Every structure is written in structure tokens, then in C-alpha cells.
Amino acid sequence: MHQENMNEKALTTSASGQSSGMSLKVCGMQQPGNMIQVAELQPDYMGLIFYEKSPRYFDGELPEISSEIKKAGVFVNAEIEEIKAKVLKYNLNAIQLHGEEDAGYAKDLKGELQKSGNTPEIIKVFSVGDDFDFQQIKPFEGIVDYFLFDTKGKLRGGNGTEFDWQILKNYPSDTPFFLSGGIGPEHGRAIAELKSHFHRNGKPGLLYAVDVNSKFELKPGLKKLKELKDFKTNINS
């Protein structure tokens, strides 16, 4: 997807899709019955983690869920052939790169997927700490569809802690991004404030989606339904 079309897509979603222009990704899904229940809440994305060291590692069979919910596969420094195989097996709509993949890898992955007739979205994750430098994202511009900013921690994800979101007010790119990292039911107001910042600056589609995981769990891989339903209502109000 070209950068211009990608940004137009995000802005269109903001203007005529959900009332808030915010998509919701529920990541770390693992149990088929829970997937069906979460799917009834109609999140925009459902994340499956294909990283064996994760407590939310998924290697099972998917239940039937609405085709309107995008299935996102999360990978960490995986071989391109492995990703292609998972895309075919699970009919993935998005690929989330959560390791040290560089821009050359992302470009090669995109090319290989296109050759095989698949065009899932590509999301590149950056772990944000106090010394994060936005220069890191520049090589990926025009290659990936979205960035995702997560908290730098001991784990690859699901650390349950947030980073200082104020750093995103200096976001220098036009590539839409996902906000992740310790997001819980209590963060609705802070997310609304950050969303308003971009709206006031004429870029309402930049904060494209919120990615939730561990703060909405009974245990790893098992999501709390009421909390998710209420949170989805809050970010769309």
C-alpha cells in the first residue's frame, strides 16, 4: 500500500468509520471459546502470537469469526518462509514485527508476500524507553503500513506497564500508529486526550488504533469480556 493511500485510509476511518476514528486490537488471543466471545464485541483486530517464548503463544486451530475482524500475527525475528506459512494457514490480514527486524527485512517480506498473492498489512513495533529516538522509524517509512509503540521492558510484550505517552506528541511521521504498552480500563481518558492532540493539529488519523493485552486478562491468553466491552465503548464515545 502506498504511503498516500495508507494515510488517506486512516483519515477516512477517522471521518466516516468509528465515531472516534480509533480501532481496537485485542492481542494475545489463545483459547478458541474466548476468541468467539471476544469476536462478539467486534474489535477491529485480533492478535495471535507466534513466538514460542510467549505465555500467549498460539499454535492451535482458529474458530470461525467474523471476516470483518482482522487477524494479526505477531512474529519475533521469524524467517520469512515461516511468516508466509502462517499467513496461508490462518488467513492473516496483518503481520506484526516485534523483534529486531530491519527495513530491508520488512521490504523483502512485503515483496515475498505480494509474490504469493497475499497483501496483509505490515506493522512494525518499536519499544519505547526514556531515550527513544524517532530517527529509528525513518528507514521503515513507505514500507510498512503502521508503526506500533510498546513499552520497553523485560518481555517482548505484555509487560503490563505504559511508557510516557507525552513523547508521542512530538511524533514526526505521517504513518498512522498503534498505541500499546500496559493499556488498561483506566486509560480511556488519557487516550482521548492524546487523540485530541492529533485532532487539534490536523492529523486525526495518526493515532489509528489501541492495542490491549495483559491488563484485560484473567490469566495469559484469557480475556475479560466486560472490561473489553466497556473500554471499547469509552474509546469510541
C-alpha positions in Angstrom: 0.0 0.0 0.0 1.4 3.4 -1.0 2.0 5.9 1.8 -0.5 8.4 0.4 -3.3 5.7 0.3 -2.4 4.4 3.7 -2.7 7.8 5.3 -5.9 8.5 3.4 -7.3 5.2 4.8 -6.5 6.3 8.4 -8.1 9.7 7.9 -11.2 8.2 6.2 -11.6 5.8 9.2 -11.5 8.8 11.5 -14.0 10.8 9.5 -16.5 8.1 8.5 -15.7 4.9 10.3 -15.9 4.6 14.0 -17.1 7.8 15.7 -13.7 8.2 17.4 -11.5 7.1 14.4 -10.0 4.6 16.8 -9.5 1.0 16.0 -9.2 -1.7 18.8 -6.8 -4.6 18.7 -7.1 -7.3 21.3 -3.8 -9.2 21.3 -2.6 -12.4 22.8 -5.7 -14.5 22.0 -5.2 -18.1 22.7 -8.4 -20.1 23.6 -11.0 -20.7 20.9 -14.0 -20.2 23.1 -12.7 -16.9 24.4 -11.9 -15.9 20.8 -15.6 -16.4 19.9 -16.7 -14.4 22.9 -14.3 -11.5 22.2 -15.3 -11.6 18.5 -18.9 -10.8 19.5 -17.6 -7.5 20.9 -16.4 -6.7 17.3 -12.8 -5.5 17.8 -11.1 -4.4 14.7 -8.1 -6.7 15.1 -7.5 -9.9 17.0 -3.8 -10.7 17.7 -2.3 -14.2 17.6 1.3 -14.5 19.0 3.5 -16.9 17.1 6.5 -16.5 19.4 7.2 -19.7 21.3 8.7 -18.0 24.3 5.5 -16.1 25.0 3.0 -17.4 27.5 0.3 -16.4 24.9 1.9 -18.5 22.1 -0.7 -19.8 19.7 -0.4 -23.0 17.7 -3.9 -24.3 17.5 -7.0 -24.1 15.3 -8.9 -20.9 14.8 -12.7 -20.9 15.4 -14.9 -19.2 12.8 -15.1 -15.5 13.5 -16.4 -12.5 11.5 -14.4 -11.7 8.4 -14.6 -8.1 9.4 -12.2 -8.7 12.3 -8.6 -8.6 11.0 -6.4 -11.4 12.2 -2.9 -10.1 13.1 0.0 -12.5 13.5 2.8 -11.4 15.9 6.3 -12.5 15.0 9.7 -12.0 16.6 12.7 -12.3 14.2 11.0 -15.1 12.3 12.1 -16.4 8.9 10.1 -15.0 6.0 9.0 -18.5 5.0 7.6 -19.1 8.4 5.5 -16.0 8.2 4.3 -16.9 4.7 3.2 -20.3 6.0 1.3 -18.8 8.9 -0.4 -16.2 6.6 -1.7 -19.1 4.5 -2.7 -21.4 7.4 -4.6 -18.7 9.3 -5.5 -16.3 6.5 -3.8 -13.5 8.4 -4.8 -9.9 7.5 -1.8 -8.2 9.3 1.8 -9.0 10.2 3.2 -7.5 13.4 7.0 -7.5 13.5 8.0 -7.4 17.2 11.7 -8.2 17.0 14.9 -6.6 15.6 13.7 -6.8 12.0 15.3 -4.0 9.9 13.8 -2.1 7.0 15.5 -4.4 4.5 13.7 -7.4 6.1 10.4 -5.6 6.0 10.8 -4.8 2.3 11.8 -8.3 1.5 8.8 -9.7 3.5 6.4 -7.3 1.7 7.8 -8.4 -1.7 7.6 -12.1 -0.9 4.0 -11.8 0.3 3.0 -9.9 -2.8 4.5 -12.6 -5.0 2.4 -15.2 -3.3 -0.7 -13.1 -3.8 -1.1 -12.0 -0.2 -1.1 -8.4 0.9 -1.6 -8.3 4.7 -0.8 -5.1 6.5 2.6 -4.8 8.0 3.0 -3.3 11.5 6.5 -2.6 12.8 6.9 -2.4 16.6 9.2 -0.1 18.5 9.9 -0.5 22.2 9.9 2.9 23.8 12.0 3.9 26.8 13.2 7.2 28.2 15.8 7.6 25.5 13.7 6.6 22.5 14.8 8.3 19.2 12.2 8.7 16.5 15.0 8.5 13.9 14.6 4.7 14.3 11.4 4.7 12.4 12.6 6.6 9.3 14.0 3.7 7.3 10.6 2.0 7.5 8.7 4.9 6.0 6.8 3.8 2.9 7.5 0.2 3.5 5.2 -0.7 6.5 1.6 0.3 6.8 1.7 1.1 10.5 4.0 1.6 13.5 3.2 0.3 16.9 4.8 1.8 20.1 5.1 -0.5 23.0 6.8 -0.2 26.4 10.4 -1.2 26.6 10.6 -4.0 29.2 12.0 -7.4 30.0 9.4 -9.2 27.8 8.7 -8.8 24.1 5.2 -7.6 25.0 2.6 -8.0 27.7 4.8 -6.3 30.3 1.7 -4.6 31.8 3.4 -1.1 32.0 3.0 2.0 30.0 5.6 4.4 28.7 5.4 8.2 28.8 2.9 8.8 26.1 3.8 12.5 26.1 6.7 11.6 23.8 4.2 10.8 21.0 3.1 14.5 20.9 6.4 15.0 19.1 5.7 12.2 16.6 7.4 13.4 13.3 5.8 10.9 10.9 2.7 10.7 8.7 2.5 7.0 9.2 -0.5 6.0 11.4 0.4 4.1 14.6 -0.9 1.8 17.2 -0.6 2.7 20.9 0.3 -0.2 23.1 2.0 -1.0 26.4 0.2 -1.6 29.7 -3.1 -0.1 28.5 -5.9 -0.9 30.9 -9.6 0.1 31.5 -8.4 3.1 33.4 -6.6 4.7 30.4 -9.7 5.8 28.4 -9.3 9.5 29.4 -5.6 9.7 28.7 -6.1 8.0 25.3 -8.9 10.5 24.5 -6.5 13.4 25.4 -3.8 12.1 23.1 -6.3 11.6 20.3 -7.5 15.2 20.8 -3.9 16.4 20.5 -3.6 15.0 17.0 -7.1 16.2 16.0 -6.2 19.7 17.1 -3.1 19.6 14.9 -5.0 18.5 11.8 -3.9 14.8 11.9 -6.9 13.0 13.5 -6.0 9.6 11.9 -2.4 9.3 13.2 -3.4 7.6 16.4 -5.0 4.9 14.4 -5.5 2.1 17.0 -5.2 1.0 20.6 -3.6 -2.4 21.3 -4.6 -4.1 24.5 -3.4 -7.3 26.1 -2.4 -8.2 29.7 -4.4 -5.6 31.6 -7.6 -7.2 30.2 -6.8 -10.8 31.2 -7.9 -13.3 33.9 -4.7 -15.1 33.0 -2.4 -15.1 30.0 -4.5 -15.6 26.9 -7.9 -15.4 28.6 -9.6 -12.0 28.1 -12.1 -10.3 30.4 -15.2 -9.6 28.3 -17.0 -6.9 30.3 -13.8 -4.8 30.7 -13.2 -5.0 27.0 -16.7 -4.1 26.1 -16.7 -1.1 28.4 -13.3 0.0 27.1 -14.4 -0.2 23.5 -17.4 2.0 24.3 -15.2 4.5 26.1 -12.7 5.0 23.3 -15.5 5.3 20.7 -17.6 7.8 22.7 
